[in-house]
Amino acid sequence: MTGSLHTVFHSTAFVLTRDLVIAALVALWLGLAFRTHRDAKRRVDDGWLVGLATLVGLVPIAGPLVYLMFRPPETLEEAHARHVEIRAIEERLGRAEARCPICRTVVEQSYLVCPVCTTALKEPCAECKAPLEPLWQACPYCATPVGTAVTVDLDTALTAETASLATAKRKREPSRPRAVQ
């Protein structure tokens, strides 16, 4: 009987099967460590913590389980999307401070231009000069419709401009003596 067990354990089929199982276990172990490293890079911003998570992931079986228990609950992209969404909701609700879109300086709601970079923030009402929000159709202070420009008669304006240019040209030219005939 001892001869038969020795023969089985030293047979080519057993050795090949043993080597394949060991190779599969090593591949699983390294695959779990790689998966831990890749997941840590998606969830942790600090390089040292990613390296530490990878080292923990190299501990067979228990390492990846420990990492799963202590990993951050959301990826960096999810956290960024959540922050952007919260900021947008706060701005919509008016809780966030108004800021210049160019230089990010805190500005008052009534400012027409940024005092730092002079970026136009709002347009003034044509009647009462109150600051208007971009989507408003009428001024809420004086009921003037927004976007109604003063109508100018173009023919009258061009005739007046031509007359003023002609007057200015005559003033600049020295007077010439007339030829006597």
VMD Tcl script that draws the C-alpha trace (Angstrom):
set ca {
  {0.00 0.00 0.00}
  {2.81 2.42 0.75}
  {4.24 1.68 -2.62}
  {0.98 2.53 -4.32}
  {0.60 5.94 -2.55}
  {4.20 6.75 -3.39}
  {3.51 5.87 -6.98}
  {0.37 8.06 -7.08}
  {2.06 11.11 -5.50}
  {5.06 10.87 -7.79}
  {3.15 10.12 -10.95}
  {3.32 12.59 -13.83}
  {-0.44 13.30 -13.70}
  {-0.37 14.15 -9.96}
  {2.71 16.36 -10.29}
  {1.19 18.17 -13.28}
  {-2.14 18.65 -11.46}
  {-0.36 19.89 -8.32}
  {1.70 22.37 -10.34}
  {-1.42 23.63 -12.15}
  {-3.30 24.11 -8.86}
  {-0.34 25.96 -7.34}
  {-0.04 28.15 -10.47}
  {-3.78 28.90 -10.32}
  {-3.55 29.82 -6.63}
  {-0.54 32.09 -7.30}
  {-2.41 33.71 -10.21}
  {-5.47 34.20 -7.97}
  {-3.29 35.67 -5.22}
  {-1.53 38.10 -7.59}
  {-4.84 38.88 -9.33}
  {-6.44 39.83 -6.00}
  {-3.43 42.03 -5.16}
  {-3.65 43.71 -8.58}
  {-7.41 44.19 -8.20}
  {-6.85 45.72 -4.76}
  {-4.22 48.08 -6.21}
  {-6.47 49.12 -9.12}
  {-9.48 49.67 -6.84}
  {-7.36 51.67 -4.37}
  {-6.17 53.96 -7.19}
  {-9.82 54.68 -8.09}
  {-10.82 55.41 -4.48}
  {-7.78 56.97 -2.75}
  {-6.05 60.20 -3.74}
  {-2.85 59.64 -1.71}
  {-0.11 57.56 -3.36}
  {1.21 56.27 -0.04}
  {-2.19 54.91 0.93}
  {-2.54 53.23 -2.47}
  {0.84 51.53 -1.89}
  {-0.22 50.48 1.61}
  {-3.48 49.05 0.27}
  {-1.51 47.11 -2.36}
  {0.78 45.69 0.33}
  {-2.27 44.70 2.39}
  {-3.70 43.10 -0.76}
  {-0.57 40.95 -1.08}
  {-1.40 39.15 2.18}
  {-3.02 35.93 0.97}
  {-6.82 35.79 1.31}
  {-7.07 37.98 4.44}
  {-5.45 41.05 2.83}
  {-8.09 41.74 0.18}
  {-10.83 41.05 2.74}
  {-9.31 43.59 5.15}
  {-9.02 46.10 2.31}
  {-12.70 45.57 1.41}
  {-13.69 46.31 5.01}
  {-11.75 49.59 5.22}
  {-11.82 50.98 1.68}
  {-13.57 54.32 0.99}
  {-17.24 53.80 0.07}
  {-17.11 55.83 -3.16}
  {-14.65 56.38 -5.99}
  {-12.92 59.70 -6.55}
  {-15.14 60.36 -9.60}
  {-18.28 59.70 -7.57}
  {-17.07 62.01 -4.80}
  {-16.27 64.74 -7.32}
  {-19.69 64.36 -9.00}
  {-21.38 64.55 -5.59}
  {-19.49 67.74 -4.70}
  {-20.39 69.34 -8.05}
  {-24.04 68.40 -7.61}
  {-24.16 69.77 -4.06}
  {-22.51 73.01 -5.19}
  {-25.05 73.35 -8.02}
  {-27.96 72.75 -5.65}
  {-26.59 75.29 -3.16}
  {-26.20 77.89 -5.90}
  {-29.73 77.18 -7.10}
  {-31.05 77.63 -3.58}
  {-29.03 80.82 -3.12}
  {-27.02 79.58 -0.16}
  {-23.67 79.83 -1.88}
  {-21.91 83.16 -2.11}
  {-22.04 84.83 -5.50}
  {-18.65 84.71 -7.22}
  {-17.20 86.19 -10.36}
  {-17.06 83.48 -13.05}
  {-13.58 84.62 -14.16}
  {-11.54 85.44 -11.05}
  {-13.80 83.72 -8.44}
  {-13.93 86.84 -6.24}
  {-16.92 87.05 -3.91}
  {-19.31 89.66 -5.33}
  {-22.58 91.18 -4.16}
  {-25.82 90.24 -5.88}
  {-26.30 93.88 -6.91}
  {-22.93 94.24 -8.68}
  {-23.03 94.90 -12.42}
  {-19.29 94.25 -12.91}
  {-16.64 92.44 -10.89}
  {-14.60 95.02 -8.94}
  {-11.40 93.01 -9.38}
  {-11.34 91.93 -13.04}
  {-14.15 94.18 -14.40}
  {-16.04 91.26 -15.96}
  {-19.64 92.18 -16.75}
  {-21.79 90.19 -14.31}
  {-25.27 91.55 -15.07}
  {-26.88 94.00 -17.45}
  {-28.51 97.13 -16.05}
  {-32.16 97.88 -16.71}
  {-32.60 100.43 -19.49}
  {-35.03 102.46 -17.33}
  {-34.05 102.21 -13.65}
  {-30.47 100.82 -14.03}
  {-31.17 97.96 -11.56}
  {-29.12 94.77 -12.15}
  {-31.05 92.17 -14.13}
  {-30.63 88.40 -14.12}
  {-29.90 86.90 -17.58}
  {-33.20 84.96 -17.83}
  {-35.52 87.79 -16.80}
  {-37.96 89.00 -19.45}
  {-38.91 92.20 -17.59}
  {-37.37 94.34 -14.88}
  {-39.08 93.45 -11.58}
  {-38.45 96.97 -10.21}
  {-39.92 99.15 -12.97}
  {-41.70 96.61 -15.25}
  {-39.67 97.61 -18.31}
  {-39.44 94.73 -20.81}
  {-35.87 93.43 -21.08}
  {-34.21 93.49 -24.47}
  {-36.27 96.26 -25.97}
  {-33.78 98.57 -27.56}
  {-34.53 102.18 -28.29}
  {-35.55 102.45 -31.92}
  {-33.45 104.83 -33.94}
  {-34.28 106.03 -37.42}
  {-31.19 104.95 -39.33}
  {-31.71 107.37 -42.24}
  {-31.90 110.35 -39.88}
  {-28.82 109.21 -37.96}
  {-26.73 108.71 -41.13}
  {-27.82 112.08 -42.56}
  {-26.85 113.82 -39.31}
  {-23.47 112.03 -39.26}
  {-22.74 112.98 -42.87}
  {-23.61 116.60 -42.18}
  {-21.37 116.74 -39.10}
  {-18.45 115.17 -41.03}
  {-18.86 117.67 -43.83}
  {-18.90 120.55 -41.34}
  {-15.78 119.25 -39.62}
  {-13.98 118.84 -42.96}
  {-14.79 122.42 -43.99}
  {-13.42 123.74 -40.70}
  {-10.10 121.88 -41.19}
  {-9.50 123.02 -44.81}
  {-7.83 126.39 -45.23}
  {-9.81 128.79 -47.31}
  {-8.50 129.15 -50.87}
  {-8.74 132.32 -52.82}
  {-11.22 132.20 -55.64}
  {-9.97 132.52 -59.14}
  {-11.19 135.62 -60.85}
  {-12.54 135.17 -64.31}
}
mol new
graphics top color blue
foreach p $ca { graphics top sphere $p radius 0.5 }
foreach p [lrange $ca 0 end-1] q [lrange $ca 1 end] { graphics top cylinder $p $q radius 0.2 }
display resetview
